[in-house]
């Protein structure tokens, strides 16, 4: 083995890591927000969490990405610590699939069908199919499938390069002397942990071990401690991801590390303690790629079976090691760690934007209530909510821009566009709520009251405004384009109501039943109500844009008002929100 073999080994490792990264990112993109929704819905019991963690890790082929995702979701307040324990354990089992796929490289047979099972035999065909999909397909989903195929092929090519580069080691006596150091189990654990920690991929370090095993120089006695150490080394990624996050997120990292360290300690004690008593003969036998995959799977399944019943104890251990802060933390927000899985980050942005919309609605309703029943306590709540809405707009806007730069699908790009439009409208609704609060304070401090006719008219208008706000938020939350089409007729109804109320107010001014001072306040109220209904219309249009592709507001409105359904809905709304008859 010469220096060029070392170069080939490094190149093989680079191809392996790049292929795995490409494949896992494309799988994550295809899965979209389904990963995050599954994580939140199916973690009610430890067994469900276990199966879910294994399933998602098999799907995205990265236990590190899975655990980093959990740290981000806990840091954002989306998941509780207890929900993550089973998922972490399941991800350790799911990641063993990669080792079994890599073990197929060791198949030896003269049979053509058997040889076709070897990844190096069929991966070139997968690479060709993947390139054709990437270059020839216009659909983003098919291009993602192509990247998955190409990523897998590059991964297997890297494995072949590593295998070929280390094959001369079998004939080198110096290599045999180096391997004697691995006879010490603790040395094997340390080497496995350090190598995995450096390359931050247990699958890649297992692949390297499998490549070395193909030389016939690795025994089971050497392989088992290294495999145990690799499980500890994979915690390095989680440890790095826990820097700068809140205490609950740090506890996820502690649970991950404790799970692997305890499993390794118990596994070493039982395995080599049993060897002292029963003298396992197979420990001195050479292992192959299949043997490595088998040991990897058995160890992870054993560790999970051992510690799954002690999930609560692991959580308590994490809470003891990371104590609670004395001061209350700020309300949870999106974590930069989720940017590693853009589809999950966008799904969380959707949830956060929905919360922002609910907060904007709450503030508007509080402000409307202030008009008839002023309260200083309610005013303080309105001001606090307004500060939160400003934080939502600032952080969500910045975060969505960052997400859009991380290679998202076209569907996700349209979702990001809808959210960016909506957060501006929600923030402006909050501003109008603050304006209504100011008008309410003016009425309260000056002891002003509207006439009975004006109050009756405002009640009808406020009822329509509350309904359009509710409908806009419902269609936005459900991303329901069909429901969004009912918003514009109601917005037109509100415009006509406001026009009629203004006309009636002028008549009351002329007859002296209303004062100029009240007129200024009423005009401010009507202006804010009109702008709120406009923003509800904008929210509905953003939902329709996401479902139908890019369509301008002007073009959409022109098309909508020419439809027969618009006129019939408008007539229904006009009949529902009819102003009371003016007194003679």
N, C-alpha and C positions, 0 to 999 in steps of 0.2 A: 504494500500500500504506500503510495507516494503523495506528494503535496496536492496533486491534481485530484486524487481521490477525496481528499479533504474538501477541496473546492466543490466537487460534485455533491458531497454530503451537505454542505451549506446551501448549495443551490436546490437540492432536493427538499431540504427543510423549508426553504423560502417558498417553493412551489406548493408544498403541503399546506403551509399556513395561509398562503394567499387563496388557494382553492377552497379551504375550509371557510375562510372569511367571506368569500364571494358567495359560496353556496348558502351559508347560514343567513347572510343579509338578504339574499333574494327570497329565501323561504319566509323570513320574517315579514318582508314586504308583501308577499302573496297572502300571508295570514291576515294582515291588516290589524284592525282593532279587535279581531276575534280573540287573540291571545289575552289581551287585558280583560275583556269581558268574561272569558272563561275563568281567569284567575280570581275575579271578584265573586263569581256566582258559584263556583264548584269547590269552595274551600271550607265547607261547613263542617266536615268531619276529617280526621287525620287520614283515613283510607282514601277518601275522594281526593284530598290534596296530594297524596302519594301518587295515585294513578294519573292525576292531572299533570304533576311535575314531570313524571316519566314520559307521558304522551307529548307534551310541548317540547321537551328537550330532544326527543326523537325527531320531532317535526323540524326544529330549527338547528339541530345538530350542534348545540353549544350549551353546556351546563353553566359556563361562566356568564354568557349572555343572559341566561335564565335568572341567575342569582343577582346579577347587577340590576336587572329589571325589577326584582323584588325589593332591593334596597331603594330604588327610585320610587316605587309605588308606596312603600312604607313612609319614606321621607315626605311624600306628597300628601300623606294622610288618607290614601285610598284604601290601603290594607292594614290590618292589625298584625302584630308580631306573631301571634299564635297561628294565623292563617298561613304563614310562610313556612313553618317547620316541616310539614308534610311535603310541601312542594320542593323544598331543598333536598329532602331525602329521595324523593322520586326522581329529581334531576340527576342525582348520582347514579341511579339505575339506568335512566334513559341514555346517559352518555356512553354506556358500555356497548351500544349498538355499533358505534364507529369501529371499535376494536374487532368486532365480529366481521364487519365488511372488509377491513384490512386483512383479516386472517385468510380471506379467500386467495390472497396472493401466493399462499404456500401450497396450493393444490398442485399435485403432480399426477398426470395421467396421460395415456396415449389416446384416450377417447376424445373425439372432437366435441361432443356435447358437454362433457365434464370440463374440458378446457375453456369452453365458452362461459363457464361460471366464473372464471378468473377475471377480476376487474381490468387487468391490463389487456385482456382480449376484447372486451366489449366497450371499454371506456373511449377508445378512438371513435367508435360509431356514435356514442353519446355526444362526444365533442363536436362532431360534424353536424349532428342534428341540432345541437345547441346553437352553433354559429349560424346555421340556416334560419333558425327561429329569431335570433337577435337581428340579423341583417334583413330578413325578408318579411317579418311580420310587422303590421302597423299597430296591433293591440299590445298594450303594455303588459298584460298578464302573460301573454305568450312569450314576450321577450324576457320576462322574469323566469319563466320555465327554462328558456334557453340558457340563461345565466346559471341556473341551478345545475344543468347538465354540464356546462363548461367548467363550473367550479368543481364538480365532482371529478371530472376527467383530469383537471390540473392537480387536484389532491392525489389521485391515484398515480399520476405521472411522477409527482414528487416522492411518493412512497417507493416507486420503482427505482428512482435515482438513488435514494438513500440505501435501498437494499443492494444495488449493484456496487455502490461506493464502499460499503463495509464488508462485502463478500471476501476480499483478500485477507481480512483480519483472522479468518479461521486458520490460516496457515502460519500466523505469526506467533512465535513463542512469547514475545514481549507482551502481546495482548492477553495471553493466558495468564501471565504473571500479574497483570493489572487486575484481571478478574478475580484473583484470589482475595483481593481486598473486600470484595462484595460478599465473601463468606460470612462476614460479621453483619448480622441483621440490622444493627443500628446504623452502620455505614450505608447499607442499601437504602434504608428509609431516608437518610439525609440526602443521598445523591438523587433519589427520586423526587424529593421535595424541592431541592435547589434547581434542578433542571426544569421541572414543571413551572416553578415560580418565575424563572427567567423568561421562558417562552410563553408563559401564561396560557397554556392549553394542555389539559391532561390528555386529550385525544392525540395531540401531536407527540407528547412524550411517550405515550403508550405505543404509538406508531414507530418511534425510534427504537424502543425496546423490542418490538416485534421484528424490525429489520435486523437488529443484532442477533435475535434468537434464530433467524434463518441461517446464521453461520454455524449453528450447532454448538456454540460455546456457552450459552446461557442455560443454567440449570434451574429447576424449580426453586431450589433453596436460595438462589440469587434473585430470581424474578419476584417472588412473593413480597419480600420487604420493599423492593423498589416500587412495586405497584401500590403498596400501602403508603409509601412516601409521596407518590404522585397525587394521591387524593388529598394530602395535606398541602402540597404545593399549589394545587388549583385554587386554594383559598386566597392566594396572593391578589388575584383580580378583585375579589370581593373586598379584601382589606383596603386596596387602593381606592375602590369606589366609595368606601365609607368615610373618606376624608372630606370634611366640610359639610356633612349631613347632620340631621338632628339625632337625638339620642336613641329614639326608636329604630331608626335606620342603622345606627351603629350596632344595635343589639342583633339585627339580622346577620351581620358579619360575625359577631361573637358566636351565634348559634351554628353558623356554617363551619367555623373553625373548630368549635367544641365537638360537633358531630364527627368530623373527620379525625381529630386527635384522639378522642375517646375510642372510636372504632379501631384506629390503628393500634393503640395501646392494648386494648382487649384482644384484638386479633393476633398481635405478636405474642402476647402471653399465652394464649390458648394454643396457637399453632406450634410455637417452638417449645412450649412446656409439654405439649403432647408428644413432640418428637423425642424429648428426653426420656419419656416413659415408654412410648411404643416404637420408637426408631423408624420413622417413615422412610421406606426404601426409595421412594420416588424423588426425594429431594435432590439426590445426586444425578438424576437422569436429565438429559438435555431436553429443553422444551422448545416448542415451535410457536408460530404465530397463533395457532388455535389454542395452544396451552396458555399463552399470555391472555388471550381474550377470555378464556374460561376462568382463570384465576381472578381477573379483573371483575368479572360479573359476580362470581361467588363472594368475593370480599364485599362488594357494594351491597348485595342482597343481604348478606349476613349482618353487616353494620346497620342496615335499615331495620331488619327484623329485631335486632337487639335494642335499638334506641327509640323506635316508633312508640312503644308503650310509655316511654319516659319523656314525651313531648313537653308536658307541662313543667317537668323538672328542668329541661333545657331552657325553657323560657324564664323560669325563676333564676337560673344561673346567669343568664344574660342580663336580667334586671339588676342582679346583685353586682355584677361586674361593671355595668354602666348605670350609675345611680341617676335618679330623677333630678332635674334642675329645680332650684328653689323658686325661680321666677317662671311665670307662665310664658310659653312660647307664642310667637305670632301665629295667626291662622295659617294652616299648612298651604303650601303652594307647589307648583310644578317644579320638578327636580331636573337639573341638567343631565343627570345620569340617564334619564329616559330618552335623551336624544340618540343614544346608541341603538335604540329600537324605535325608529321614527313613527311606525304605525301605531305603536302603543302610546307614544307621546301625543300624537294627534287625537287618539281616542280620549286621552285624559284632558286635552284641550277642549274637546267637545263637552265633557262633563263639567269642566271649570266654567266654560262659557254659559252653559245652562244654569249654573249657580249664579253667575253674574246677572243673567236675565231675571232669575227669581228675585234677586236682591233689588234690581231696578224696579220691578213691579211692586215689591213690598214698600219701597220708598215712595213711589208715586201714590199708592193707596194711603199710606200714612199722611202724606201731604194733603190729599183730598179730605181726609178726615179732619185735619187741622182747620179747614175752612168753616166747619160747623161746630167743632168742639176743640178749641185750642188748648194745648198742654205743653208746658216747658219740658217735661220728661220725654214726650214724643218728639219734640224739636231736637233734643240732644241725640236721640236715636237716629233721626233723619240725617243729622250732620255726621255721625259716625258711619252710617251706611254710605254716605256720599264719599267719604275718605276711602272706604273700601272699594267702591266702584272705580275711583281714580287709580287705585293700586292694581285692580283687575285689568283695566285698560292698558296701563303701562307695561305690566309684566307679561300679560297674555300676548299683546302685540309684539313685543320683543321676542318672546319665546316662539311664536308662530313663524316669524321671519327666520329664526334659527332653524326650526324644523324643516322649513321648505328648502333649505340649502343642503339637506342630508339625503338627497336621492330618493324622493318619495314617488309613489305611483300617481297617475293622472287623476284617479278617483280621490286620492288624498289631497292633491293640489286643489281640486275643486272644493273640497271640504275646508281647507285652509282659507281659501278665498271667502267662503261663506262666513267663517268665523271672524275674519278680519273686518268684514263689512258689519257684522252684527255687534261686535264689541264697541264699535264707534257709536252705533245707534243706542245700545244699552247705556253707554256713558252719557249720551245726550239726554236720554229719558231721565236719568238721574239728575242732570242739570236742571231740567224743566221741573222736576219734583222740588228741587231747592228753590226755584223761582216761585212755585206755588206756596211753599212754606213762608217765603218772604211776604207774599201777598196776604197770607193768613195772619201773620204777625201784625201787619199794618192794619187789617180789619180789627184785630183784637185790641191793639194799643189805642186806636182812635175811637173804639166803640161803634164802629160802623156796621150796619146790617142792610142786606139787600131787601127790596120789596118782596111781597109774597109771590108776585108774578115772576120776578127774576129768579127767585129761589126755585120755583117749580120748573122753570126752563133749564136751570143749571142741573137739577136732579136728572132730567131726561138726558142731557148731554153727558153727564158723568157716568150714567148707566151705560151709554153707548161706548164711552171711552174705556171703561173697565172691561167691557166685553171684547173690544178689539185688541186690547192689551193681552187679555187671557188667550184669545184665539191665536194671536201672533206668537206668543210664547209656546203654546201647545204645538203649533205646526213646526216651529223651529226645533223644539226638543225632539219631536218625532221625525224631523226631516221629511215632512209630508207635503209634497208639492200640490196634491189635489186640495188639501185643506187650505193651503196658502192662497189659492185662487179666490177664496171667500172673503179675504181681507180687504181687497180693493173696493168692492161695493160698499162695505161698511165705512171705509175711509171717506168715500164720496158722500155717504149719508151724514157723517160728522161734519164735513165741510159745509153742507147745505144747512145743517142745524145751526152752525156757528154764524153763517150768513144771515139766517132768519133772526137769531137772537140779537145780533148787532142792529138789524133793522128795527126790531121791536124796542131796543134800548133807546134808539134815536127818537122814536115816537114818545117814549116815556120822558125823555129829556124835554121835549117840546111841550108836554103837558105838565111838567113840573113834578111828576111822581118819582123822579130819580135825580140825584145830584151829580154835578160834574165830578166831584171827588170820587164817588162810587163808580162813575163811568170809567175813570182811569184804571181802577182796580179790576173792573169787569173786563176791560179791553186786554189787560195783561193776562187775566185768566184764560180768556178765549184764545189769545195768541199761543199760550203754552199748551192748551189742549189740542189746538190744531197741529202744532209741531210734534206732539207726542203721537198723534194718529199718523202723521207722515212717516215717522220713524218706524211705526208698526208696519206700515206699507213697505218700507225699505227692507225690513226683516223678512217679510213674506217673499219679496222679490229675490232676496239672496238664497232662499230655499229653492225657489224655482230655477234659478241660475245653476245651482249645484246639480239638479236632476236633469236639466235640459241642455246643459252646456252654457257657454257664454251667450247671453242675450241681454241687450241693453234695456234699461228701465223704460226708456221712451218707446222702444219697439214693442216691449211686452204690454205696456199700458194701452198702446194704440190697438194691438191685436185683441186685448181683453175686452175693451169697451165696445168693440164691434160684435162681440159674441152675444147671442140671444140669452145665454145663461146669466150674463152680467146684468142685463136689464131686469130680468125677472127677480134676481137676488136683490138688486137695488130697490125695487118696488116693495119687496117684503120687508127690507130694513127700514125704509121710509115709513111704512105702516106701523112697524114695531116701535120706533122711536119718534112718535108724533108729539110735537109740543102742545101743551094745553091751550085751549081757546083763550084769546085775549078778552078781558072783561069789556063789556060795552061802555 
